[in-house]
Each structure stands twice: as C-alpha cells, then as structure tokens.
C-alpha cells in the first residue's frame, strides 16, 4: 500500500480527525483563534495522521530501549495524542462568559473543600505556574477534586484523574490578544468557563453526578 492510499484511509478514522469546534464568540480575536485553532491545533491533527501512518509500517522487530524508530514514534504518539485531546477539551470548555452556577459551587465545596472564590485563587495560581497546561480533575482514588500543572503535553499527567476543566497556558494561547500579560489571560479564562461542559464531564465520571444545566 502506498503512503497516499494509507493517508486517505487514516483520514476516515475518527481518532485521526479534528474533533474540536472553533470557539467563536468567546471574546478571543479571530487573529488569536487563527493561530491557535487553525494553525497549531489543526497541525497536531495532521501530525497525528502522519505518526499513525508511520506506526503502521515501522519495523517492530528492530524495537530497542536506547533508540529505535518504533520507540520514537510511540513516544511522539503520546505527545501528539495528548496535545489533540487537551486542545479539544480546552476549546470545548470556554464560553462567552458566565458565573459558576450554584450546582458547580456545591460540587467544588463538596469535593474540593473550598468556596468558588478559593477555587479561583488556587486554579489561577496553578495556571500562572504552568508552562503548558492547567487541569482541574477528579481523582477517582481519593474521590475529590485535584489541580495539576503540565509543562508539556506528555509531562505531569496524573494516573487515575479524569480532566474536568482544561486551560491552555502556552503563550500561543494568549499572546496575540493579551501580549505578555498572562495574569489577564488567566483572569479572562476563569471568567469564561463553559460550566455546562464541565458538568457534562462530571456526569461522565464514575461515582459523581449533578443535574444538567444550560449556559
């Protein structure tokens, strides 16, 4: 099978397709979205197909822990797959801007032992500390909310934690609209969370459930 034929097959696979919807109307400029969504995110979609194509053909018999084509492709598969999924969650959980509903405040109080204002302070501190991503997740082992930071797509992922809210803290996410003022960007983010999406993720998490709301 020639490479162009394989690429056409991979384009029909759901995992190799772009799943995110361009988040227009959230307050981010078209220039910012063009770089972040059209160039960077779509670039990861293309790179994911390329890696899948190469993994289909790579020599597995030559796999080695020091160096091999198979090893390098499997490492980059994690990097690119996380990049895709984190971007998709990020674009899906930003909105025009609204207050956290009472059910979210109750959830954060029950599973995080903090008020919504205390949550904002902690999430903001994490986002200002992170070089790549900040995630509010649900720790299935401890059965409570956890925040963690990732300096890269494949660095800092916690086992057994389901992401509920994802913030991109790479400079490409905010530089065109906010310049070097990361504080302003993070402030914008915590005030533009699409809480209905967060609630959907909560309800997909084993052992927890809150009523569905609309924005």
Helices and strands as residue ranges (DSSP letters): H 3-10, G 14-16, H 30-33, I 34-41, H 42-57, G 60-62, H 69-92, H 102-112, H 116-129, E 133-139, E 144-150, E 161-168, G 171-173, H 175-178, H 182-190, H 195-203
